[in-house]
């Protein structure tokens, strides 16, 4: 399956959808008459949490795919899914020697406002997760 990408501009609505089969970004203009789908991102991996950070002009989307090899980790994109970070090891974990391990990341909370105030630019972000 080919991955599709969305083009998000100021004022658009961005819906972030995490599923058992990957993540999707869904974009619409403010009138919400047409919706464009981007994805699947991380196909075959469950994505339990996603978040958008528009603080200080950033346009970063975070996702928490669950890897059979690494467990859960945080990945992000600054171009709405065209490129994603690819950590070499789990970047969220309990301290070594604690005897605990992370199974899943259920929520991502970013610091600061999720709406940009510079130049009046704004992207509304909504996160949705499916239930199994």
N, C-alpha and C positions, 0 to 999 in steps of 0.2 A: 504494500500500500504506500502510495506516495504521500509525503507530508505536505500539507498546504499551509500557507502563512496568511495572516491578516495584516492589513495596513491600518494603523490606528492614528488618528489625528486629534487635535484639541477638540474637546466637546463630545467625543464619541463615548459610547457605552462599551465597556469591556467586561464580558462575562467569562470567568475562569472556571472550568469544569474539570474536576478530578474524577476518574473512573477506575475500575479494576483493569481496564485495558489501555491506560495512558491518560494524558492530559489534553485538553482542547481549549483554545482561546476563541471566543465568539465576539464579533465586533458589529456594532450598529451605529449609524449616525443618530443624532438626537431625536429624529422623528420616528425611529424604530420601525420603519416600514420594510427594511431589508436587513437580513443578518448574514454575515460571512463567517464561515468556520475555518479555523486554523488548527492543524494537528493531523494525525495524532502525534503528540510528543511523548517520548518514552514508551513506545508501543510494547505491549505485553507486560508492563510494570504497573502495579497499582499505585495511584497517586491519591493520597488521602488529604493533602492540604496544598493550597495555593494562596498567594497574596500578591498585591500590587503595591509598590512604593513609588509615589510621585513626589516625595519630599525634595525640596531644593532643586526642582527641575529634572530629577531622576525619572526614568520610565522603566523601572526594573520590575520584572515579574519573577517571583520565587515559586518553586514547586518542590514537593517532597516525595519523589518516587521511591518506591521500595525495591531495592536490589537484592536478588538472591545471594549475591556474592558479598556486598558491602553492608547489607541491611538498609535502613532508611538513611537518606542523606538529603541535604539541601542543595538544589541547583538553581541557577538564575540566568536570566537573559535580559539584555538591555535593548534588544531589537525585536521584541514581541515574537520570540521563538525561532528566529532565523539561526541564531547560534546560542548554545547553552554552555555554561561551565561544566566541566567534567572532572570532579575531584578524584584524586587517585586513591583516597581512603575516606572512610566515614568522617564527615566534618561536624557531626553532632554526636557526642558520645558521653558516657559516664566516665569519671576519672578511672584510670588504670588501677587495678587492685580493689575496686569498690565491690566487685562481685556482681554487679548489675550490667545488663546490656539493654540497648535500645531496640525495640522491635519495630515501632512505627512512630512517625511524626503526625500528630492529629491536627495541629494548628500552627500557623506561622503568624507572628505579629511583628510588624515592622515599627521602627521608631519614627516619631514625628508624624506629620500630616500626610495623608495619602492623596491630597490634592495640591497641585502646584499653585503657588501664588504669583510667581514671576510672570510678567506680561499677560496676566489674566488667563493663562493656559490651564486647562482642566480636563482630566479624563476621569469619568466615573467608573469605579471598579466594583464588581460584584463577584463573590466567590460562591460556587455551588459544588456540593459533593453528592454523589449518588449513594443510595443505601443499598446494601446487598440483601 
